[in-house]
Every structure is written in C-alpha cells, then in structure tokens.
Amino acid sequence: MTQSIPIPVTVLTGFLGSGKTTLLARRLAEPAMAGTAVVINEFGQVGLDHHLLERLEGETVLLDSGCICCSMRDGLAATLHGLLLRSQGGQLPPIKRVVIETTGLADPGPILATLIMDPRLAQAFSIGAVVTTVDGVHGLQTLDAHLESVRQVAVADRLVLTKGDLAHPGELLRLRERLLRINPDAELLSVIAGDASPEVLLPMPQPRVAVPQPAAHACDEHCDHLQHGHEYGPAPHDARVASHVFSFEQPLDWELVSHWLGSLAFFHGERLLRVKGLLAVEGEARPLAVHGVRHLLHEPVALRAWPDADHRSRIVFITCDLGRDAIAAALQRALHDKRGESVANIGDAITTPPLAGNNSPAPGAWME
C-alpha cells in the first residue's frame, strides 16, 4: 500500500461545544472538498442527509460535493487502510486528502502518532495540519478548567475562533491574546456559524515555525496589564504547556539533529505534545519538514522549496511540564556524544555553527 505522494491528513479537534461539527458540516458541501475523505465519529451528529448523493458499502457515503464520508467503527488505522484500498481498487473515487474529526475530549496526539507509527500509514499519508476550534464565548473558562483544551490549542497549526458574534469584545480580545501566548506559531482565524473558506480544513503548505523574537513588553509595577491579556494572573494550566522555538543560522548536521531529537523522544516522549520544524541540512538542497508526537518521530520530508527568503532552520517543541532547559541539555549531550563539544548560551535562540557537519539524511537515521 504505497503512494507516490503521501495523502495529507488534517486533524480537526476542539473542546466540546466549540463548533467543530458545525464547521465540518458546512464545509462538506463545498466543491473544493471534492476528493476529500472525512472520518467522523457518528453520521447523525453531522447531519448529512441533504448532502447525500449515494450510500456506499457499510458506513461510507458519497456526498454531492464529491466528498467521501465514513464513520470510524474499527479504529483509525483500519478505517484509513480500508479507505485507501477501496480507492485504489476503484470502489471509491480517488482520495486527494483526509480530514479526521476527533471527539471533544480527545487529545489529537494519539491520532498523529498512529499516522507515524503504522508503517503502511506512514508511507501513504502525511500530517497536513491540526485545526482546533475554540469557543469564543466560553473559551477562557474552558482553558482554565480543562488541560485537554490547552493541549488542543498548543498542538494546532490553525486555530479557528467560533461564535465571535456572541462574545463580548473585551473577552474575545483576551481570548485571542491568550491563544497566541499558548501557541504563537498558529494561524488564527475567526468564523461565525461555521462560515469559513474551504481552505480552513486544507493542509498547511509547510510547518509554521516562527523565528524567536525579543519580547516587545515587560511588565513592571507601572503596567496595568489591561492591554496584554493577563490581568487575572497566570492561568492554572497554561504554565504547564509551552512552546519552545530553536533556530540555527548554519546548515545542520543531520546525524546530530537526529540524535538530539531521538534522545528527547526516548527520555521525554510523554511530555512532548508535538515537534515540528523546517530545517536546512548539509547535503540537501531543499528544506526538510520534520514532525514528531511524543515518543514517535516521522521520517523527514523534503519540500519542493523554501516558503520565503529566510533559510534559517527552526524547530518548535510543544511540551507539557518540560522546560526549555531540558531540551537544550539534550542538545548539549548530543554535541558532547558526537564531538565532545558544548554550546554556550544555549538558553537563548540558538544560532551556532557547531551543529554543522557532513551528514545529510540517510535511511534509518530517523526514529519511528
């Protein structure tokens, strides 16, 4: 079961009542969704009857938009294998992309891990995007009360703020600022009643990993906090979930990077919610996209080109109860193990030539 080009998978998540089912139902009717296989939990929740063109075998239907929709009865891996086999066998239309809707309390990590861990899925599919819906009315309270919702926000590539027309403008501003503090690399969109462009569920063209910037504001005794979204003090769960970005000026030694990330996944995997990056590697002209979830790291994928003129490597670690110092210490150990070298001032955004070497990615160099 191999594909010349892996099929991108979008994971649609969000806490209970955040509007992800409404968003999905509205998008299923769009012609731009043609060729999309959508994996949902229950047909009845989405309300497909007025879009139904043909009921196919078992729990699979074909919509008039050309979208294939199926419910997940036998587990995610079996569902994806079945969809792919039936598409390749001609029983289903060709699949261009997949959207998977999670339950409201679900951690998207295990879904991403399934795509990496199963060898057949890893060849046929790729992680396209994690899209998280956030309730504009109750989002602040949900983030305060449920660590799961903070994790859903932290691992997202795209945040979709819903019910903005029903929320108080001041509360909405505080929510937006808090979301961007939890996940500064995410694309933040606002929708009303699920009305958004079809692109909201499409894969990201490349990982969104910002180069670290100096802080624009430091609080002191003269700060009234009202413009910075933190007037109520630190939230109970936000401090546990963090985004740590490392950047490098020079092309990287892949063997060293692989050792660094592999050791982090081995020793701290339970606290690595997600790893994603865009790397310049010696011996490779194109940028490499890297993805990881907890103990699992996906084999790197060479992109066609850099998204812009900035060719610096940058990688983001989204963690729970794991600080930047531990990630930096793992890099120190990798450098020491390979060359007996160490890096000074590792706590800041790294721009160190010592990662340069002679190794480009080789088969087996990446942990799975």
Stockholm file with secondary structure:
# STOCKHOLM 1.0

chainA/1-368         MTQSIPIPVTVLTGFLGSGKTTLLARRLAEPAMAGTAVVINEFGQVGLDHHLLERLEGETVLLDSGCICCSMRDGLAATLHGLLLRSQGGQLPPIKRVVIETTGLADPGPILATLIMDPRLAQAFSIGAVVTTVDGVHGLQTLDAHLESVRQVAVADRLVLTKGDLAHPGELLRLRERLLRINPDAELLSVIAGDASPEVLLPMPQPRVAVPQPAAHACDEHCDHLQHGHEYGPAPHDARVASHVFSFEQPLDWELVSHWLGSLAFFHGERLLRVKGLLAVEGEARPLAVHGVRHLLHEPVALRAWPDADHRSRIVFITCDLGRDAIAAALQRALHDKRGESVANIGDAITTPPLAGNNSPAPGAWME
#=GR chainA/1-368 SS CCCSSCEEEEEEEECTTSSHHHHHHHHHTCGGGTTEEEEESCHHHHCCGGGEEEECSTTEEEETTSCEEEECSSCHHHHHHHHHHHHHTTSSCCCCEEEEECCTTCCSHHHHHHHHHSHHHHHHEEEEEEEEEEETTTHHHHHHHCHHHHHHHHTCSEEEEECTTTSCHHHHHHHHHHHHHHCTTSEEEECBTTBCCGGGGSCCSSCCCCCCCCCSCCCCTTCCCTTTTCTTCCCTTGGGEEEEEEEESSCBCHHHHHHHHHHHHHHHGGGEEEEEEEECBTTCSSCEEEEEETTEECCCEECSSCSSSCCCEEEEEEEESCCHHHHHHHHHHHHHHHHSCCCSSTTSCCCCGGGCCSCCCCTTCSCC
#=GC SS_cons         CCCSSCEEEEEEEECTTSSHHHHHHHHHTCGGGTTEEEEESCHHHHCCGGGEEEECSTTEEEETTSCEEEECSSCHHHHHHHHHHHHHTTSSCCCCEEEEECCTTCCSHHHHHHHHHSHHHHHHEEEEEEEEEEETTTHHHHHHHCHHHHHHHHTCSEEEEECTTTSCHHHHHHHHHHHHHHCTTSEEEECBTTBCCGGGGSCCSSCCCCCCCCCSCCCCTTCCCTTTTCTTCCCTTGGGEEEEEEEESSCBCHHHHHHHHHHHHHHHGGGEEEEEEEECBTTCSSCEEEEEETTEECCCEECSSCSSSCCCEEEEEEEESCCHHHHHHHHHHHHHHHHSCCCSSTTSCCCCGGGCCSCCCCTTCSCC
//
